[in-house]
Amino acid sequence: MHAALAPVIDRYKQAKPQEKEEFRSCLNDYIRLYAFLSQVIPFVDTDLEKLYVFAKLLWRVLPNDCQPLPVEVQREIDLDSLRVSKTGSTKIKLERGTHEIDPMEAKGKKLETPPDIEPLSQIIQELNERFGTNFTEQDKVFIQQLEERIASDLALAESILVNPPEDARLTFDHVVNDRLQEMIDTNFKFYKQVTDDPEFAQFFLGFLFKRYYERKGKEQAP
């Protein structure tokens, strides 16, 4: 696709800033609206679909002329990364021999133990840290609704019962993709992230499958 994309990118680089902004806006609108409308309206014109595929690929490689931060901001803020990453490790040295350990005693005001983070909040936090996304607690509602639709699929439930996990996973992924397309107008941002990022999709669908499989196992337990 490079041969087809390169001339467009070259023309984009030569355009004026205002023209670039208008082009990016139109391109993004077409991608977003076509992805939505194609789920509810049957298109006969195949050129629209071809343009959609081309536009998605172009959007990924289109240069984004970001304005640099003001000097005073760069001086005051030192921001190198938006993800938590491991920078090193060390070993704790213990003294040899046998020693008695004194019991711990409360000192001062007793601190309350923070409640455990529920799984959906935890997965949102992990997705943001791993993939640099910006999902919020409000996206939990979308995941809950998605899981409810998955749970109501009788064919998927039967597949889980009669197939090994690796085969059931194929059916599960297919069902999830269908449910996501049905819910595209509910949370397009999440739908786009799943469809555009294979690594994100594999991680997120793996999380959903584990939860679904464990629930089905508990339902079948005597």
C-alpha positions in Angstrom: 0.0 0.0 0.0 3.0 2.3 0.3 3.0 3.1 -3.4 -0.7 4.2 -3.1 -0.3 6.1 0.1 3.0 8.0 -0.6 1.6 10.4 -3.2 -1.2 11.4 -0.9 1.1 12.0 2.0 3.4 14.1 -0.1 0.5 16.3 -1.2 -0.6 16.5 2.4 2.8 17.8 3.5 2.8 20.5 0.8 -0.7 21.8 1.9 -1.3 24.8 4.1 -1.9 24.3 7.8 -5.6 25.1 7.5 -6.0 22.7 4.5 -4.3 20.0 6.5 -6.6 20.5 9.4 -9.7 20.4 7.2 -8.5 17.3 5.4 -7.8 15.4 8.7 -11.2 16.4 10.0 -13.0 15.2 6.8 -11.0 12.0 6.7 -11.7 11.1 10.3 -15.4 11.9 9.9 -15.7 9.6 6.9 -14.0 6.7 8.7 -16.2 7.2 11.8 -19.5 7.6 10.0 -19.0 4.9 7.4 -18.1 2.4 10.2 -21.3 3.2 11.9 -23.6 3.5 8.8 -22.3 0.3 7.2 -23.8 -1.6 10.2 -27.3 -0.3 9.6 -27.5 0.5 5.9 -26.6 -1.9 3.1 -24.3 -0.1 0.6 -24.3 -1.2 -3.0 -21.4 1.0 -4.1 -18.1 -1.0 -3.5 -16.1 2.1 -4.0 -17.3 3.4 -0.7 -15.9 0.4 1.0 -12.6 0.7 -0.8 -12.3 4.3 0.2 -13.0 3.3 3.8 -10.2 0.8 3.8 -7.9 3.2 2.1 -8.8 6.0 4.5 -8.2 3.8 7.6 -4.7 3.0 6.4 -4.0 6.6 5.4 -5.1 7.8 8.8 -2.5 5.6 10.6 0.4 7.0 8.6 -0.7 10.6 8.1 1.7 13.0 9.7 0.3 14.9 12.6 1.8 18.4 12.9 1.5 18.9 16.6 2.3 22.4 17.9 5.3 22.4 20.4 4.6 23.1 24.0 5.5 26.6 25.3 9.0 27.0 26.7 7.7 27.7 30.2 5.7 24.5 30.1 8.6 22.4 28.9 10.8 23.8 31.8 8.3 23.1 34.5 7.1 19.7 33.4 9.3 16.7 32.9 7.1 14.0 31.2 8.9 11.2 29.4 6.2 8.5 29.3 2.6 7.9 30.0 3.0 4.3 31.0 4.4 2.6 34.1 7.4 0.6 33.2 9.9 -1.5 35.2 13.3 0.3 35.5 15.2 -2.2 37.7 15.2 -4.9 40.3 17.1 -5.7 43.5 17.3 -8.6 46.0 16.6 -8.3 49.7 19.5 -9.6 51.8 18.5 -11.6 54.9 20.7 -12.4 57.9 21.6 -16.0 58.3 20.4 -17.9 61.4 17.1 -18.3 63.3 15.5 -15.3 64.9 12.3 -14.6 66.6 10.1 -12.0 65.0 8.2 -9.6 67.3 4.5 -9.1 66.5 3.6 -5.9 64.8 1.7 -3.4 66.9 -0.5 -0.6 65.8 1.1 2.8 66.1 -1.0 6.0 66.0 -4.2 6.1 64.1 -5.2 2.9 62.5 -5.4 3.1 58.7 -8.3 1.6 56.9 -7.5 -1.1 54.4 -8.5 0.1 50.9 -11.2 -2.0 49.2 -10.1 -4.4 46.5 -10.5 -3.0 43.0 -13.3 -4.7 41.1 -12.2 -6.7 38.0 -13.8 -4.2 35.5 -12.1 -1.2 37.0 -8.8 -3.2 37.2 -9.0 -4.2 33.5 -9.6 -0.5 32.5 -6.6 0.6 34.5 -4.5 -2.2 33.0 -5.6 -1.3 29.4 -4.7 2.3 29.9 -1.3 1.5 31.3 -0.4 -1.1 28.7 -1.8 0.5 25.6 -1.8 4.2 26.5 -5.6 4.5 26.2 -7.8 6.9 28.2 -10.8 4.8 29.2 -12.6 5.9 32.3 -15.0 4.3 34.8 -17.9 5.2 32.5 -16.6 2.6 30.1 -17.3 -0.1 32.6 -21.0 0.2 31.7 -20.2 -0.6 28.1 -18.2 -3.7 29.1 -21.0 -4.8 31.4 -23.5 -4.5 28.6 -21.2 -6.4 26.3 -20.8 -9.2 28.8 -24.6 -9.4 29.3 -25.1 -9.9 25.5 -22.4 -12.5 25.4 -24.0 -14.4 28.3 -27.3 -14.5 26.5 -25.9 -16.3 23.5 -27.2 -19.9 23.7 -25.0 -21.2 20.8 -21.9 -19.9 22.6 -22.9 -21.5 25.8 -23.4 -24.9 24.1 -20.0 -24.5 22.4 -18.3 -24.0 25.8 -19.9 -27.2 27.1 -18.9 -29.5 24.2 -15.6 -28.1 23.0 -12.1 -27.7 24.6 -11.2 -24.2 25.6 -9.0 -23.5 22.5 -11.8 -24.4 20.2 -14.5 -22.6 22.3 -12.3 -19.5 22.2 -12.7 -19.2 18.4 -16.4 -19.2 18.7 -16.2 -16.8 21.6 -14.1 -14.3 19.6 -16.6 -14.5 16.7 -19.5 -13.8 19.0 -17.8 -10.9 20.7 -17.0 -9.2 17.4 -20.6 -9.6 16.3 -21.9 -8.0 19.6 -19.4 -5.2 19.3 -20.7 -4.3 15.9 -24.2 -4.3 17.3 -23.1 -1.8 20.0 -21.0 0.4 17.8 -23.3 3.4 18.4 -23.0 2.9 22.2 -19.2 3.3 22.4 -17.5 3.8 19.1 -14.1 4.6 20.8 -14.0 1.1 22.3 -15.1 -0.5 19.1 -12.5 1.3 17.1 -9.7 0.3 19.6 -10.6 -3.3 19.3 -10.9 -3.4 15.5 -7.8 -1.3 14.8 -5.3 -2.7 17.4 -4.9 -6.6 17.2 -2.8 -6.7 20.3 -5.4 -4.7 22.2 -8.2 -7.0 20.9 -6.3 -10.2 21.8 -5.7 -8.9 25.4 -9.2 -7.6 26.0 -11.0 -10.6 24.4 -8.7 -12.9 26.5 -9.9 -11.1 29.6 -13.6 -11.5 28.6 -13.1 -15.1 27.7 -11.5 -16.0 31.1 -14.4 -14.3 33.0 -17.0 -16.0 30.8 -15.4 -19.4 31.0 -15.0 -19.2 34.8 -18.7 -18.2 35.2 -19.9 -21.1 33.0 -17.7 -23.5 35.1 -19.3 -22.3 38.3 -22.8 -22.7 36.8 -22.1 -26.3 35.8 -20.5 -27.2 39.2 -22.7 -29.3 41.4 
